[in-house]
């Protein structure tokens, strides 16, 4: 595949939601918000039903990020392409950067990729997305990076009780812990501390953009059934906006 992977019919890899003021500290990002696949890659050999599953995107995060952007008057930068094309929250040398299978579903279009194929996806999708995040953070005075994700209610046959998860890894994670405390103080939400996932060596976006500059950060996971409609999305946006503001004040 040539380095010019995208053609004029394909969307730009970066979606930007820029509210009117945008003069606060929050910068929102959505690594897995998109579902697009470049026309040159067809459907990657994956059925429409599987492309609508959590394996292809963090369902609901585009709408959630936009709702949070409006409530916080904060910019939101999101990836337009499916994580099945390239996972923008993994390093290029990570085995999950381009997966050959996900949650029991084979991804035939990702098998046997050559170096040029991988470089094409990096150059067309991965690199522009992270460049956009860097450009987003640059002019903000002491920014707070908020990474917005969602998770499937059932994984490996097991139901997941958490409604919101707060991820952190001990690296200047005071802000993340303050968000966790604010959510727990409500008493009406089941909140996971590094559940259902932990922030660890698999994560790329927060370590790349926050750690080197010692920025405040939080990675948030919302259960996907709670984002299934506009009312649910707005409720979660209100809950999260309140917790983020409370943590900022502390």
HELIX and SHEET records of a PDB file:
HELIX    1   1 UNK A   39  UNK A   41  5                                   3    
HELIX    2   2 UNK A   48  UNK A   51  1                                   4    
HELIX    3   3 UNK A   61  UNK A   72  1                                  12    
HELIX    4   4 UNK A  108  UNK A  110  5                                   3    
HELIX    5   5 UNK A  115  UNK A  121  1                                   7    
HELIX    6   6 UNK A  122  UNK A  126  3                                   5    
HELIX    7   7 UNK A  127  UNK A  138  1                                  12    
HELIX    8   8 UNK A  174  UNK A  186  1                                  13    
HELIX    9   9 UNK A  205  UNK A  206  1                                   2    
HELIX   10  10 UNK A  207  UNK A  211  3                                   5    
HELIX   11  11 UNK A  224  UNK A  227  5                                   4    
HELIX   12  12 UNK A  230  UNK A  249  1                                  20    
SHEET    1   A 7 UNK A  14  UNK A  17  0                                        
SHEET    2   A 7 UNK A  75  UNK A  79 -1                                        
SHEET    3   A 7 UNK A  26  UNK A  30  1                                        
SHEET    4   A 7 UNK A 144  UNK A 151  1                                        
SHEET    5   A 7 UNK A 216  UNK A 223  1                                        
SHEET    6   A 7 UNK A 164  UNK A 167 -1                                        
SHEET    7   A 7 UNK A 191  UNK A 193  1                                        
SHEET    1   B 2 UNK A 101  UNK A 102  0                                        
SHEET    2   B 2 UNK A 105  UNK A 106 -1                                        
SHEET    1   C 2 UNK A 154  UNK A 155  0                                        
SHEET    2   C 2 UNK A 158  UNK A 159 -1                                        
END                                                                             
